Amino acid sequence: MKIKGYIISGIQQMGVGVHDLTEAWEWYIRAFGMDCRIFEDEAEARLMLPYTGGETRSRHAVLAMNLQSGGGFEVWQHKGKEPEYRDRETTLGDLGIFSCKMKVKDVDAAWKYWTENNVEVLGKPMADPAGKKSFFVRDPFGNIFHIVGATDWFMNLKKISGGSYGAIIGVSDIERALGLYSGILSYDRVVYDVTGTFDDLSPVPGGNGRFRRVLLAPARPFHGGFNPIFGQSVIELVQALDRPVTRIFEGRLWGDPGFIHLCYDISGMDNLRKYCSEAGFPFTVDSKESHSGDSFDMGEAAGHFAYIEDPDGTLIEFVETHKVPILKKLGWYLDLRRRDPHKPLPSWMIKSLIFSRVKKRQ
């Protein structure tokens, strides 16, 4: 087996393009507890030219987390142009990130809570092919979230959910896609691989079709500095078998409304670059090469980032964090380059991020 030489700590964030960052983030705070602001920044996305029409685009972005567990959201709004919605309804199996999976402790309790608190719930909890209950909700901006049960938690803040736990991704050929998701991302354990029609998918647009669906998990748990809060995750690949599909971001730009990328916290960017290239998924954006090895300033954080595409053009981001704010008011920033990347950060240090929480807005 080839030694990879890099570490994946877990899902750092799901990128969510929105029309109005303030409105969307307030809703994500109320519904999903995404109230810990890691950074907020207004700047130009100078390195993303392959995905921004060859022009530098201004943007306003915030990385927000739920400290109970799970990945965060990078809520992202174009500032130099009007965000462009898709001209058709996205249906299950369309190519790209169809749904963000969100983790909860109790699926039935979460369904009851959101039903009683004016969140659009799609259907009732139903069993997936592994016998686990789940259901879907839709935010006011058209994004669909898959609510699934999880057992790994970091803090108990009495919130109904944790953060992002993976994704449902539409692909044209599952076998081709496995080279990235099972190989590079290390989701190398098949939880199920089934073909047919599925009751648990029927509440979402296009969910009554015939699909091959493969749920993947890592055979060896993710680990590393921030893994105690990111936790574990899963990826579900869905291939439509009875209808033509289209790319979710066809004709639109990165940052337009929808799920724009899935981002992983990693260590060992040089080894990852080499591994991805040899596997046939070369970096399409690389901040390290663009900055001659210097850290890329992300407002209140710094590090390296890079992107690759899956065989259908879905964007996967990697971030190697160098500096992250712990107690911004006291000027305390953590330099991760001085730490063993295999070892988790002390819990008390990660818990100190709670001082970056934004109060729930009414």
C-alpha positions as CSV (number, residue, x, y, z in Angstrom):
1,M,0.0,0.0,0.0
2,K,1.3,3.4,-1.0
3,I,2.2,5.7,2.0
4,K,0.3,8.9,1.6
5,G,2.4,11.1,3.9
6,Y,-0.4,13.5,4.8
7,I,-3.0,13.7,7.6
8,I,-6.7,14.4,7.2
9,S,-8.1,15.8,10.5
10,G,-11.7,15.8,9.3
11,I,-14.2,18.1,7.5
12,Q,-13.3,21.7,8.3
13,Q,-16.3,23.2,6.6
14,M,-18.9,23.0,3.9
15,G,-18.8,26.0,1.6
16,V,-22.3,27.6,1.3
17,G,-22.8,30.3,-1.3
18,V,-25.5,32.7,-0.3
19,H,-27.3,35.9,-1.6
20,D,-27.2,37.7,1.8
21,L,-24.5,36.6,4.3
22,T,-26.1,38.3,7.3
23,E,-29.5,36.8,6.7
24,A,-28.1,33.3,6.0
25,W,-25.8,33.2,8.9
26,E,-28.4,34.3,11.4
27,W,-30.6,31.4,10.2
28,Y,-27.7,28.9,10.5
29,I,-27.2,30.2,14.1
30,R,-30.8,29.7,15.0
31,A,-31.3,26.4,13.2
32,F,-27.9,24.6,13.4
33,G,-26.1,26.4,16.3
34,M,-23.4,27.7,13.9
35,D,-22.5,30.6,16.3
36,C,-18.7,30.3,16.8
37,R,-17.0,32.8,14.5
38,I,-13.5,31.5,13.6
39,F,-12.9,34.2,11.1
40,E,-14.8,36.9,9.1
41,D,-13.2,38.6,6.2
42,E,-14.0,40.8,3.2
43,A,-11.4,40.5,0.5
44,E,-10.8,39.5,-3.1
45,A,-10.6,35.9,-4.1
46,R,-7.5,36.4,-6.3
47,L,-6.4,32.8,-6.6
48,M,-9.8,31.4,-7.6
49,L,-9.7,32.6,-11.2
50,P,-10.4,29.1,-12.7
51,Y,-13.7,29.2,-11.0
52,T,-14.6,32.9,-11.1
53,G,-14.8,33.4,-14.8
54,G,-11.2,34.5,-15.0
55,E,-11.9,37.7,-13.0
56,T,-10.9,38.5,-9.4
57,R,-14.1,38.6,-7.4
58,S,-14.8,40.5,-4.2
59,R,-16.4,38.5,-1.4
60,H,-17.6,38.5,2.2
61,A,-17.1,35.2,4.0
62,V,-17.4,33.9,7.5
63,L,-16.2,30.5,8.9
64,A,-18.6,29.6,11.6
65,M,-18.8,26.4,13.7
66,N,-20.9,24.6,16.2
67,L,-18.7,23.6,19.1
68,Q,-20.7,20.5,20.0
69,S,-19.0,18.7,17.1
70,G,-18.7,18.5,13.4
71,G,-17.4,20.7,10.6
72,G,-18.4,24.3,10.1
73,F,-19.9,26.4,7.4
74,E,-18.0,28.8,5.2
75,V,-20.8,31.2,4.4
76,W,-19.7,33.0,1.2
77,Q,-21.3,36.0,-0.6
78,H,-20.3,37.7,-3.8
79,K,-19.8,41.5,-3.3
80,G,-18.8,42.6,-6.8
81,K,-21.6,40.9,-8.7
82,E,-25.2,39.7,-8.1
83,P,-25.1,36.1,-6.9
84,E,-26.7,33.9,-9.6
85,Y,-29.2,31.2,-8.7
86,R,-29.5,28.0,-10.8
87,D,-32.1,28.4,-13.5
88,R,-33.7,25.0,-12.7
89,E,-34.5,22.9,-9.7
90,T,-31.6,20.7,-8.5
91,T,-32.7,17.1,-8.3
92,L,-31.0,14.1,-6.6
93,G,-28.3,12.7,-8.8
94,D,-27.4,16.0,-10.4
95,L,-23.6,16.4,-10.5
96,G,-22.2,18.1,-7.4
97,I,-22.9,18.5,-3.7
98,F,-26.7,17.9,-3.4
99,S,-26.9,17.9,0.3
100,C,-24.9,18.6,3.4
101,K,-25.2,15.9,6.1
102,M,-25.7,17.3,9.6
103,K,-25.1,15.3,12.8
104,V,-27.6,15.0,15.6
105,K,-27.7,12.8,18.8
106,D,-31.4,11.9,18.4
107,V,-33.0,11.9,14.9
108,D,-36.6,11.7,16.2
109,A,-36.0,14.5,18.7
110,A,-34.4,16.7,16.0
111,W,-37.3,16.1,13.7
112,K,-39.8,17.1,16.4
113,Y,-37.8,20.2,17.3
114,W,-37.4,21.6,13.8
115,T,-41.0,20.7,13.0
116,E,-42.2,22.8,16.0
117,N,-39.7,25.6,15.2
118,N,-40.8,26.5,11.7
119,V,-38.0,24.8,9.8
120,E,-39.1,23.2,6.5
121,V,-38.9,19.5,7.2
122,L,-39.1,17.1,4.2
123,G,-40.9,14.0,5.2
124,K,-40.5,12.0,8.4
125,P,-37.5,10.0,9.7
126,M,-37.0,6.8,7.7
127,A,-34.4,4.1,7.6
128,D,-31.6,4.1,5.1
129,P,-30.2,0.9,3.6
130,A,-28.1,0.4,6.7
131,G,-31.2,0.6,8.9
132,K,-30.3,4.1,10.4
133,K,-33.0,6.7,10.6
134,S,-32.6,10.1,8.8
135,F,-34.6,12.9,7.3
136,F,-34.1,16.1,5.3
137,V,-34.7,19.8,5.9
138,R,-34.5,22.7,3.6
139,D,-33.3,26.1,4.5
140,P,-35.0,29.3,3.3
141,F,-32.5,29.7,0.5
142,G,-33.2,26.3,-1.1
143,N,-30.3,24.2,0.3
144,I,-31.2,20.7,1.5
145,F,-29.6,19.2,4.6
146,H,-29.6,15.5,5.4
147,I,-30.1,14.9,9.2
148,V,-28.3,11.8,10.4
149,G,-27.5,10.3,13.8
150,A,-23.9,10.4,15.2
151,T,-22.2,9.3,18.4
152,D,-19.0,11.3,18.5
153,W,-19.4,14.6,20.3
154,F,-17.1,17.3,21.8
155,M,-19.0,19.7,24.0
156,N,-22.6,19.6,25.4
157,L,-24.1,23.0,24.7
158,K,-27.7,21.7,24.7
159,K,-28.1,22.4,21.0
160,I,-30.3,20.1,18.9
161,S,-27.5,19.4,16.3
162,G,-23.8,19.5,15.7
163,G,-22.2,20.6,12.5
164,S,-21.5,19.2,9.1
165,Y,-21.0,15.4,8.9
166,G,-20.4,14.8,5.2
167,A,-22.4,15.1,2.0
168,I,-24.5,13.5,-0.6
169,I,-22.7,14.0,-3.9
170,G,-24.1,13.3,-7.3
171,V,-21.7,11.6,-9.7
172,S,-21.9,10.2,-13.2
173,D,-19.7,7.1,-12.5
174,I,-19.2,5.9,-9.0
175,E,-16.3,3.7,-9.9
176,R,-14.4,6.7,-11.3
177,A,-15.3,8.8,-8.3
178,L,-14.0,6.3,-5.8
179,G,-10.4,7.1,-6.8
180,L,-10.9,10.4,-5.1
181,Y,-13.3,9.7,-2.3
182,S,-12.0,6.3,-1.2
183,G,-8.4,6.9,-2.3
184,I,-7.4,10.5,-1.6
185,L,-10.0,11.3,1.1
186,S,-9.6,7.9,2.7
187,Y,-13.3,7.0,2.9
188,D,-12.3,3.5,2.2
189,R,-14.9,1.5,4.1
190,V,-18.1,0.7,2.2
191,V,-21.1,0.9,4.6
192,Y,-23.5,0.0,1.8
193,D,-23.6,-0.3,-2.0
194,V,-27.1,-0.7,-3.2
195,T,-29.2,-0.1,-6.3
196,G,-32.9,0.6,-6.7
197,T,-35.5,3.0,-5.5
198,F,-35.5,4.1,-1.9
199,D,-38.3,5.4,0.4
200,D,-35.9,7.5,2.5
201,L,-34.9,9.5,-0.6
202,S,-38.4,10.1,-1.8
203,P,-39.1,13.4,0.0
204,V,-36.3,15.3,-1.9
205,P,-36.6,16.6,-5.5
206,G,-36.0,13.7,-7.9
207,G,-35.8,11.3,-5.0
208,N,-38.3,8.8,-6.5
209,G,-35.9,7.8,-9.3
210,R,-33.6,4.7,-9.5
211,F,-30.2,5.1,-8.1
212,R,-27.0,3.4,-7.2
213,R,-25.9,4.8,-3.8
214,V,-22.7,4.1,-1.9
215,L,-22.2,5.2,1.6
216,L,-18.5,5.5,2.5
217,A,-16.7,5.9,5.9
218,P,-13.0,5.9,6.8
219,A,-11.7,2.5,7.8
220,R,-9.2,4.2,10.1
221,P,-10.7,7.2,12.0
222,F,-9.5,10.7,11.1
223,H,-7.1,12.2,13.6
224,G,-5.0,15.3,14.1
225,G,-5.0,18.6,15.8
226,F,-8.7,19.7,15.5
227,N,-10.1,16.2,15.1
228,P,-11.7,16.2,18.6
229,I,-14.2,18.9,17.4
230,F,-14.4,17.9,13.7
231,G,-15.0,14.2,14.6
232,Q,-15.7,11.6,11.9
233,S,-17.8,11.9,8.8
234,V,-19.2,10.0,5.8
235,I,-19.7,10.6,2.1
236,E,-22.6,9.2,0.1
237,L,-22.2,9.0,-3.6
238,V,-25.4,8.9,-5.7
239,Q,-25.6,8.0,-9.3
240,A,-28.9,8.4,-11.2
241,L,-29.7,5.5,-13.4
242,D,-33.0,6.4,-15.1
243,R,-32.6,10.0,-16.2
244,P,-30.0,12.4,-17.6
245,V,-28.3,14.7,-15.1
246,T,-26.7,18.1,-15.2
247,R,-23.9,19.8,-13.3
248,I,-25.3,21.8,-10.4
249,F,-22.9,24.7,-11.1
250,E,-23.0,24.5,-14.9
251,G,-22.8,28.1,-16.2
252,R,-22.4,29.6,-12.8
253,L,-19.4,30.7,-10.7
254,W,-17.9,29.4,-7.5
255,G,-19.5,31.4,-4.7
256,D,-22.9,31.5,-6.3
257,P,-25.8,30.2,-4.2
258,G,-25.5,26.5,-3.2
259,F,-22.9,24.1,-1.8
260,I,-19.8,25.4,-3.4
261,H,-17.1,23.1,-2.0
262,L,-16.3,20.5,0.7
263,C,-13.2,21.4,2.7
264,Y,-10.9,19.2,4.7
265,D,-8.4,20.2,7.4
266,I,-5.1,18.6,6.5
267,S,-1.4,18.5,7.4
268,G,1.3,17.7,4.8
269,M,0.3,19.8,1.8
270,D,3.5,19.0,-0.2
271,N,2.9,15.2,0.1
272,L,-0.8,15.7,-0.6
273,R,0.0,17.7,-3.8
274,K,2.2,14.9,-5.0
275,Y,-0.2,12.1,-4.1
276,C,-3.2,13.9,-5.8
277,S,-1.1,14.5,-9.0
278,E,0.0,10.9,-9.2
279,A,-3.6,9.7,-8.6
280,G,-4.9,11.9,-11.5
281,F,-6.4,14.7,-9.5
282,P,-3.9,17.5,-9.7
283,F,-4.3,20.7,-7.7
284,T,-6.2,23.3,-9.8
285,V,-5.6,26.1,-7.2
286,D,-2.6,26.1,-4.9
287,S,-2.0,29.0,-2.6
288,K,1.4,27.6,-1.5
289,E,2.9,27.7,-5.0
290,S,1.3,31.1,-5.6
291,H,2.9,32.5,-2.5
292,S,6.3,30.8,-2.8
293,G,5.7,28.8,0.3
294,D,4.5,31.8,2.5
295,S,1.2,31.4,4.5
296,F,-1.9,32.8,2.8
297,D,-3.6,35.4,5.0
298,M,-7.3,34.5,5.6
299,G,-8.1,37.5,7.7
300,E,-7.9,36.3,11.2
301,A,-6.3,33.0,10.3
302,A,-3.5,31.9,8.0
303,G,-2.3,28.8,6.2
304,H,-2.2,27.1,2.8
305,F,-5.2,26.1,0.8
306,A,-5.7,24.1,-2.4
307,Y,-8.5,22.7,-4.6
308,I,-9.0,19.6,-6.7
309,E,-12.0,18.5,-8.7
310,D,-13.7,15.1,-8.7
311,P,-14.3,13.5,-12.1
312,D,-17.5,15.6,-12.5
313,G,-16.0,18.9,-11.5
314,T,-17.1,19.0,-7.8
315,L,-14.7,21.0,-5.8
316,I,-12.8,19.6,-2.8
317,E,-10.7,22.1,-0.8
318,F,-7.8,21.3,1.5
319,V,-6.6,23.7,4.2
320,E,-3.4,23.4,6.1
321,T,-3.9,25.8,9.0
322,H,-0.9,27.6,10.4
323,K,-2.5,30.3,12.6
324,V,-5.9,30.3,14.1
325,P,-7.4,32.7,16.7
326,I,-8.1,31.2,20.1
327,L,-8.7,34.3,22.2
328,K,-8.8,37.2,19.8
329,K,-9.5,39.8,22.4
330,L,-6.2,39.0,24.1
331,G,-4.3,38.6,20.9
332,W,-3.8,34.8,21.5
333,Y,-3.3,32.9,18.2
334,L,-2.2,29.3,17.9
335,D,0.7,28.5,15.6
336,L,0.1,24.9,14.5
337,R,3.4,24.6,12.7
338,R,5.1,24.0,16.0
339,R,3.0,21.0,17.0
340,D,3.0,17.3,16.2
341,P,0.3,17.1,13.5
342,H,-0.7,13.6,14.7
343,K,-1.6,14.7,18.2
344,P,-5.0,16.3,19.0
345,L,-5.0,19.7,20.6
346,P,-5.8,19.8,24.3
347,S,-9.6,20.0,24.8
348,W,-9.3,23.1,27.0
349,M,-7.6,24.9,24.1
350,I,-10.3,24.0,21.6
351,K,-13.0,24.8,24.1
352,S,-11.6,28.3,24.5
353,L,-13.0,29.0,21.0
354,I,-16.3,29.4,22.8
355,F,-15.3,33.0,23.5
356,S,-15.8,33.6,19.8
357,R,-19.4,32.7,19.9
358,V,-21.9,35.2,18.4
359,K,-25.1,35.7,20.4
360,K,-28.3,34.2,19.0
361,R,-30.1,36.9,17.0
362,Q,-33.8,37.3,17.1
